Amino acid sequence: MSRPPAPHGRTGRPPVTSRAQIVTAARRIIERDGWEKLTVRGLAAELGIGATTLYHHVRSKEDLLVLVLNHYLGQVERPPPPGDPRERIITAATAMHDAAAAWPWAVEIVTTDGFVGLLDESALWMVDEVLAGAEDHGCTPADAVYIFRSIWYYTAGEILVRANTARRRAGVLGPFSLDHIDGSRLPRLAAVGAGQWAAVAQRDTYEMGLRALVDGLLAQTGPTPG
């Protein structure tokens, strides 16, 4: 009498065992559907596993988003720090800006004070470089934090405005117009007009504004001359 055939193993995708697989699938969902649509259960379905299995790796949506951000920011190339403290701040801030510009959705996640407490060391070197540059210039640690926060607010605002402008151009928010402006009440704004405003807005002025901001912050918080 012949033996019955051995039962087939589980078909389909293998169980997830690495964080790299989780990050890759999470990024796929974010880029396809937006970060708001990312959930632990949705990611589990994307990976073809049970949500219970995935909860062994991530505890919540916030945990999942932080995991993705740490993985991404940890891969950002770290430029050698310049010797001049001011240039050190600008170099680190520019790297932070460029990383955020490539992933503008990430800015929406970390636009809260204290986000640095969520990220790991490999993702925080840009913050540390800004603090180091400020302290090397003669600022106190508290002033260095103030300088970083001011730069981050400027950077996050610039990224979000440009990301939303791109959405407007794609027809999501409608065309930009100043036709509703009453020239008798707001003469300067009416004189500029939508065309000139849009032309100026399209210019990349981040570094120019950053340098002016850093100069002002260092003059405000640095050591008193003499």
VOMARDO-605527 format. One record per residue: x, y, z of N, C-alpha, C in turn. Coordinates in steps of 0.05 Angstrom, whole numbers, padded with zeros to 5 digits, always signed. Each point is the difference from the previous one (the first is absolute). Example, Ala and Ser with C-alpha at 12.3 -4.5 7.8 and 13.67 -1.06 7.14 Angstrom:
! VOMARDO-605527
+00264-00114+00156-00018+00024+00000+00018+00024+00000/-00007+00021-00014+00016+00024+00001-00015+00022+00014/
//
This chain:
! VOMARDO-605527
+00017-00024+00000-00017+00024+00000+00018+00025+00000/-00005+00018-00019+00017+00024-00002-00007+00020+00021/+00020+00015+00007-00004+00021+00020-00015+00024-00013/-00016+00014+00016-00014+00024-00011+00021+00021-00005/-00005+00017-00020+00020+00021-00005+00004+00019+00024/+00024+00009+00003+00006+00018+00022-00015+00026-00004/-00010+00012+00022-00015+00025-00002+00018+00022-00011/-00012+00017-00017+00015+00022-00011+00006+00021+00021/+00023+00012-00002+00006+00023+00018-00017+00024-00007/+00003+00020+00016-00015+00025-00004+00009+00013-00026/-00019+00008-00016+00006+00013-00025-00001+00030+00003/+00010+00014-00020-00001+00029+00000+00026+00011+00011/-00001+00025+00010+00024+00013+00010+00009-00012+00026/+00026-00001+00004+00010-00010+00026-00004+00020+00022/+00000-00010+00025-00004+00019+00023+00022+00021+00000/-00007+00023+00009+00019+00022+00001+00018-00004+00024/+00026+00002-00004+00019-00004+00022+00019+00024+00002/+00000+00018-00019+00020+00021+00001-00014+00027-00001/+00013+00020+00012-00011+00027+00000+00003+00012-00028/+00020-00009-00015+00003+00011-00027-00024-00006-00017/-00012-00023+00003-00024-00007-00015-00024+00018+00009/-00001+00005+00026-00022+00017+00010+00003+00028-00010/+00024+00011+00001+00005+00027-00010-00006+00003-00029/+00008-00020-00016-00004+00001-00029-00030+00000-00006/-00015-00017+00013-00029-00001-00005-00014+00025+00010/+00009+00011+00023-00012+00024+00011+00004+00024-00019/+00025+00002-00010+00005+00022-00019-00017-00003-00025/-00004-00025-00009-00017-00004-00023-00028+00010+00004/-00011-00005+00024-00027+00009+00006+00000+00031+00002/+00019+00011+00013+00002+00029+00003+00001+00014-00027/+00018-00009-00017+00003+00012-00026-00024-00004-00018/-00015-00021+00004-00023-00006-00016-00025+00013+00010/-00004-00001+00027-00026+00009+00011+00002+00024+00019/+00025+00007+00008+00003+00022+00020+00005-00012+00027/+00015+00015+00017+00007-00011+00027-00025-00002+00018/-00020+00016-00005-00024-00002+00016-00014-00028-00002/+00004-00012-00023-00013-00026-00005+00016-00024+00011/+00024+00006+00010+00016-00022+00011-00010-00009+00027/-00007-00026+00002-00008-00012+00026+00015-00026+00003/+00001-00009+00025+00013-00026+00005-00015-00022-00014/-00026+00000+00001-00016-00021-00012+00002+00002-00031/+00000+00024-00011+00003+00003-00028+00027-00009-00010/+00021+00005+00016+00026-00009-00008+00002-00030+00002/-00013-00012+00020+00000-00029+00002-00013-00013-00025/-00022+00012-00009-00013-00010-00024+00018+00003-00025/+00014+00023-00001+00019+00004-00022+00022-00021-00001/+00008-00009+00024+00022-00019+00002-00010-00029-00001/-00027-00004+00002-00011-00026-00001+00004-00016+00025/+00000+00014+00023+00002-00013+00026-00022+00009+00018/-00002-00012+00023-00020+00008+00020+00009+00024+00015/-00018+00017+00009+00007+00024+00015+00014-00008+00026/-00008-00022+00012+00013-00009+00025+00030-00004-00004/+00007-00012-00023+00028-00004-00006+00015+00027-00002/-00012+00019-00013+00013+00026-00004+00003+00015+00026/-00019-00004+00019+00001+00013+00025+00025-00009+00017/+00012-00021-00008+00025-00008+00013+00023+00019-00007/-00003+00014-00022+00021+00018-00010-00007+00029+00006/-00025+00008-00003-00008+00028+00005-00025+00000+00017/-00002+00019+00018-00022+00000+00019-00023+00017-00008/+00005+00021-00018-00020+00019-00007+00007+00013-00026/-00018+00017-00010+00005+00015-00025+00023+00019+00005/+00001+00013+00023+00023+00018+00005+00026-00015+00000/+00000-00023+00013+00025-00016+00001+00008-00008-00029/-00019-00005-00017+00006-00008-00027+00011+00024-00016/-00012+00023+00004+00010+00024-00014+00028+00007+00009/+00005-00001+00025+00027+00005+00011+00020-00019-00011/-00008-00025-00002+00018-00021-00012+00007+00007-00028/-00019+00009-00016+00005+00007-00028+00018+00025-00002/-00006+00020+00017+00016+00024+00000+00029-00005+00008/+00004-00016+00021+00027-00006+00009+00016-00014-00022/-00014-00019-00014+00014-00014-00021+00007+00019-00023/-00018+00018-00007+00006+00018-00022+00022+00020+00008/-00003+00013+00023+00019+00021+00008+00027-00012+00006/+00001-00025+00008+00026-00013+00005+00016-00005-00025/-00013+00002-00024+00013-00004-00025+00009+00027-00013/-00008+00022+00012+00008+00026-00011+00030+00004+00002/+00013+00008-00022+00029+00003+00001+00007+00023+00018/+00020-00005+00017+00010+00020+00019+00024+00015-00011/-00003+00025-00007+00023+00015-00011+00020+00006+00022/+00026+00003-00006+00019+00007+00020-00006+00028+00011/+00001+00004+00026-00007+00026+00011+00022+00021-00005/-00007+00023-00010+00019+00022-00004+00012+00009+00027/+00023+00012-00001+00013+00010+00024-00014+00025+00011/-00011+00016-00017-00013+00025+00008-00027-00007+00013/-00006+00009+00025-00025-00008+00013-00025+00008-00016/+00000+00024-00011-00023+00009-00016-00005-00019-00023/+00021-00007-00015-00003-00017-00023-00008-00028+00009/+00009-00008+00024-00008-00027+00010-00030-00001+00004/-00011+00022+00011-00029+00001+00004-00014-00001-00027/+00009+00016-00019-00013+00002-00026+00002-00027-00015/+00023-00013+00001+00003-00026-00013-00019-00021+00011/-00003-00001+00027-00018-00019+00012-00029+00006-00006/-00007+00026+00001-00027+00008-00006-00007-00006-00029/+00018+00004-00018-00005-00005-00028-00004-00030-00005/+00015-00017+00014-00003-00029-00002-00028-00008+00011/-00008+00013+00021-00026-00005+00012-00022+00008-00020/+00003+00023-00012-00019+00010-00020-00002-00019-00024/+00023-00008-00010-00001-00018-00024-00012-00027+00006/+00005-00010+00024-00013-00026+00007-00030+00004+00003/-00008+00022+00011-00029+00005+00004-00014+00005-00027/+00014+00014-00018-00011+00006-00026-00006-00025-00016/+00017-00021+00003-00004-00025-00014-00024-00016+00012/-00006+00005+00025-00022-00013+00014-00017+00020+00015/-00014+00018-00014-00015+00021+00014-00021-00010+00019/-00010-00024-00005-00021-00011+00018+00012-00005+00028/+00026-00005+00001+00013-00005+00026-00001+00025+00018/+00001+00023-00013+00000+00025+00016-00026+00003+00015/-00022-00009-00012-00026+00001+00014+00000-00017+00025/+00016-00021+00000+00000-00018+00023+00016+00012+00023/+00022+00014-00006+00018+00009+00021-00003+00030+00006/-00022+00012-00008-00004+00029+00006-00012+00003+00027/+00013-00012+00020-00008+00004+00028+00026+00003+00016/-00001+00017+00020+00024+00002+00018+00004-00026+00014/+00025-00008+00002+00007-00024+00013+00002-00024-00018/-00002+00004-00027+00002-00022-00018+00028-00013+00001/+00020+00015+00008+00027-00011+00001+00001-00023+00020/-00018-00001+00019-00001-00022+00019-00010-00026-00012/-00011+00002-00024-00011-00024-00013+00020-00013-00019/+00019+00016-00010+00019-00010-00020+00025-00012+00013/+00013-00018-00014+00024-00012+00011+00025+00016-00008/+00023-00009+00010+00025+00015-00003+00008+00004-00030/-00005-00020-00016+00008+00002-00028-00015+00021-00015/-00023+00008+00011-00017+00020-00014+00003+00028+00012/+00015+00002+00022+00001+00026+00015+00026+00015-00004/+00018-00009-00018+00026+00013-00002-00004+00029-00010/-00021+00005-00017-00004+00027-00010-00007+00019+00023/-00016-00009+00019-00006+00016+00023+00025+00005+00016/+00016-00020+00005+00024+00002+00016+00020+00020-00013/+00002-00001-00027+00018+00018-00014-00008+00029+00003/-00026+00006-00001-00010+00027+00004+00007+00010+00028/-00005-00018+00020+00006+00008+00028+00030+00004+00003/+00016-00017-00012+00029+00002+00003+00010+00026-00013/-00010+00006-00024+00008+00025-00013-00007+00025+00017/-00024+00000+00012-00008+00022+00016+00017+00003+00025/+00006-00022+00013+00016+00001+00024+00029+00008-00006/+00010-00010-00023+00028+00008-00008+00001+00030-00006/-00023+00011-00007+00000+00029-00005-00001+00016+00026/-00006-00013+00022+00000+00013+00026-00028+00001+00012/-00019-00014-00012-00027+00000+00012-00002-00019+00023/-00018+00005+00018-00005-00019+00022-00016-00024-00011/+00000-00022+00014-00016-00023-00010-00029+00007-00004/-00011+00016+00018-00029+00008-00003-00004+00017-00025/+00019+00018-00005-00002+00016-00025+00004-00017-00025/+00016-00020+00002+00005-00018-00022-00026-00015-00007/-00015-00008+00020-00026-00013-00004-00019+00019-00013/+00000+00025+00009-00017+00021-00012+00007+00004-00029/+00025+00000-00007+00009+00003-00028-00010-00023-00016/+00004-00024+00010-00010-00023-00016-00030+00001-00004/-00015+00006+00020-00030+00001-00002-00008+00021-00021/+00014+00023+00001-00007+00021-00019+00006-00009-00029/+00023-00013-00004+00007-00010-00026-00020-00021-00009/-00007-00018+00018-00019-00021-00007-00027+00011-00008/-00010+00020+00015-00025+00013-00007+00001+00011-00028/+00021+00014-00006+00004+00012-00027+00001-00022-00021/+00015-00021+00005+00003-00022-00019-00026-00015-00004/-00013-00007+00021-00025-00015-00002-00021+00016-00015/-00002+00026+00006-00019+00017-00013+00005+00002-00030/+00026+00003-00007+00007+00001-00029-00008-00025-00015/+00006-00023+00013-00006-00026-00013-00030-00004-00003/-00015+00006+00021-00029-00004-00001-00014+00019-00021/+00010+00025+00000-00012+00018-00020+00005-00009-00028/+00025-00009-00006+00006-00009-00027-00015-00026-00007/-00003-00017+00020-00014-00025-00006-00030+00006-00006/-00012+00018+00015-00027+00007-00004-00004+00016-00026/+00021+00016-00007-00001+00014-00026+00000-00019-00023/+00016-00022+00003+00001-00020-00021-00027-00014-00003/-00014-00004+00022-00027-00011-00001-00019+00018-00014/+00003+00026+00005-00017+00020-00013+00004-00001-00030/+00025-00001-00008+00006-00001-00029-00012-00025-00013/-00001-00021+00016-00012-00025-00010-00031+00001-00001/-00011+00022+00009-00029+00004-00002-00015-00009+00025/+00015-00007+00021-00014-00009+00024-00013+00023+00015/+00013+00023+00001-00010+00022+00015-00010+00023-00016/+00001-00003-00026-00010+00022-00018+00022+00020-00006/-00004+00017-00020+00020+00019-00008+00003+00023+00021/+00025+00011+00000+00006+00022+00018-00010+00026-00013/-00014+00017+00015-00010+00024-00012-00001+00022+00022/+00004+00025-00009-00004+00023+00017-00022+00018-00010/-00017-00011-00017-00021+00016-00013-00020+00011+00020/-00002-00013+00023-00019+00009+00020+00010+00024+00017/+00025+00008-00004+00011+00021+00016-00011+00027-00009/-00008+00016+00019-00010+00027-00005+00024+00019+00000/+00007+00011-00024+00023+00017-00002-00002+00026+00016/-00024+00009+00006-00002+00025+00015+00006-00005+00030/-00003-00024+00009+00005-00007+00028+00027-00013+00004/+00009-00015-00019+00026-00014+00002+00016+00006-00026/+00009+00025-00003+00012+00008-00025+00026-00014-00007/+00017-00005+00020+00026-00013-00006-00004-00028-00009/-00017-00015+00013-00005-00028-00007-00014-00001-00028/-00018+00017-00005-00014+00000-00026+00020+00007-00022/+00019+00018+00005+00019+00008-00020+00019-00022-00007/+00007-00017+00019+00018-00023-00005-00013-00019-00020/-00025-00007+00005-00014-00019-00018+00009-00028+00002/-00017-00018-00008+00006-00029+00002+00024-00008-00016/+00003+00011-00024+00022-00008-00017+00027+00006+00012/+00004+00024+00010+00026+00008+00012+00005-00016+00026/-00022-00003+00016+00003-00016+00025+00009-00028-00007/-00013-00013-00019+00007-00027-00007+00029-00003-00011/+00008+00021-00015+00028-00001-00011+00020+00001+00022/-00004+00017+00020+00018+00001+00023-00001-00025+00017/-00024-00011+00003-00004-00024+00017+00014-00024-00012/+00004-00001-00026+00012-00023-00013+00031+00000+00003/+00011+00023+00008+00029+00001+00004+00008-00016+00025/+00023-00014-00002+00011-00015+00023+00016+00020+00017/-00012+00009+00021+00013+00020+00017+00007-00011+00028/-00001-00027+00002+00004-00011+00027+00028+00007+00011/+00021-00005-00015+00027+00005+00011+00004+00030+00006/-00010+00017-00017+00003+00029+00005-00014+00008+00026/-00024-00010+00004-00015+00006+00024+00013-00013+00025/+00011-00025-00004+00013-00014+00022+00024+00016+00010/+00016+00010-00019+00024+00015+00008-00007+00025+00015/-00021+00014-00009-00009+00024+00014-00010-00007+00027/-00015-00022+00002-00011-00008+00026+00022-00008+00019/+00019-00016-00009+00022-00008+00018+00016+00024+00009/+00006+00019-00018+00015+00024+00008-00015+00015+00022/-00026+00003-00004-00016+00014+00020-00001-00014+00027/-00002-00027-00001-00002-00015+00025+00027+00000+00015/+00022-00002-00015+00026+00000+00013+00006+00028+00011/-00008+00021-00014+00004+00027+00011-00016+00004+00025/-00023-00012+00001-00018+00003+00023+00009-00015+00024/+00012-00024-00004+00006-00018+00022+00029-00004+00005/+00018+00008-00018+00028-00005+00003+00013+00017+00022/+00026-00003+00003+00014+00015+00021+00000+00030-00006/-00001+00016+00020-00001+00029-00004+00028+00010-00008/+00002+00015-00022+00027+00010-00008+00013+00017+00021/+00027-00002+00002+00015+00016+00019-00001-00012+00027/
//
